[in-house]
Amino acid sequence: QLFSAKELTVMPGKKVTIKDNGASGVIVTQGRGRIGKLPLECPSLIRFGEMTEDEVFITEKRAKEGYEVENLAEECPLILLRYFGPGVNPQAPKVGDHKK
């Protein structure tokens, strides 16, 4: 069972609609923006017990219908890491493919 991941970069002031084959977890690695109506922001400091806006779960239904990602920053790109469970991206490279 292989997991896969995709990086998404959205330039400042831009928005994009994403469709995927299945559910995914999303982690914000840089910038601030939104997914649908949910705010996103990569924290620079997290205090104990503090809630952050850097992680979102996308359901299979929403992933197949599509969801909008928008970068609300004026200068900094919004960078997301989307990670998927087994079988969601069968076209992903297999372990060891880089040696071929």
N, C-alpha and C positions, 0 to 999 in steps of 0.2 A: 504494500500500500504506500504509494508515493504522494506526498503533499507537494503543492506548487505555490509560487508567489509571483506577483507582478508589481512592478513599480509604476506609479503614475505621477507625472509632473504636469501641473497646470500653471501656466505663466500668469503673472499679475494681471488682475482685471478680467481674466478669461473664465469661461465656463464650458463644460463638456458633459455629454450624456454617455454614461457607461452601461453596457450590457454584458453580462457574464453568463456562463453555463450553470452556475450554482452559487450557493451561499459562500460568503467570505467574511473574514475578519479584516478590519482596516485599522492601521496604525498610522498616525500623522508623524512623520519624521522631520518635517520642516514646514514652517509657515502657518497661515491661518485662513480659514474659509468656511465652507459649509457643504454638507451632503443633504440635499433636500432642504428641510428647515432646521436641521441639526447643526449647531455651530461646531467648528473644528479649530483646534489650536494646539501647536506643539509647545508644551510648557518648557520654560528654562529652569524652573525651580518648583519642586513639589514638596509641600509640607505634610507631615503625618496627618492623615485623616481628611486631607483636602481632595475634593473631586476635581477631575481633569476632563478636558474635552478632546482627548487625543486618541480615543479608541471607539470604534463603532462596529456593530455586527450587521451585515446585509443578508436578509433572508433570501432563500432560493427564488421565491416568487418575485420579490423586488428586483433581484439581480437579472432575472429573465425579462422583466418588464422594462427595466432601465431606470437609472437614477442620475440626478444631476449633481455634479461636483463643481463648485465655484471658488475661485481664489479671490478673496476680498482685500488682499494686500495691494499696495501700489508699487512695490519694488521687489519683494521676495517671492520666489516660486513656492507653490504649495506642493509638497511631495508626500505621497501616500504609499504605503506598502500594503497590498491586498494579498492575503494568504488564503489558500483553498484546501479543502479536504481531498482525500483520495478519489480519483476518477472524475473530478470536475474539469480538468484540463488534460484530456488524453493526448493532445498534440504537444504537450510540454516535453522537453528533452529528458531522456532516461539517464539514470546514474551511469556515468562512464562515457556518455556520448561525446564529451569534450575531448576524449582521447582518440576518437576515430578520425 
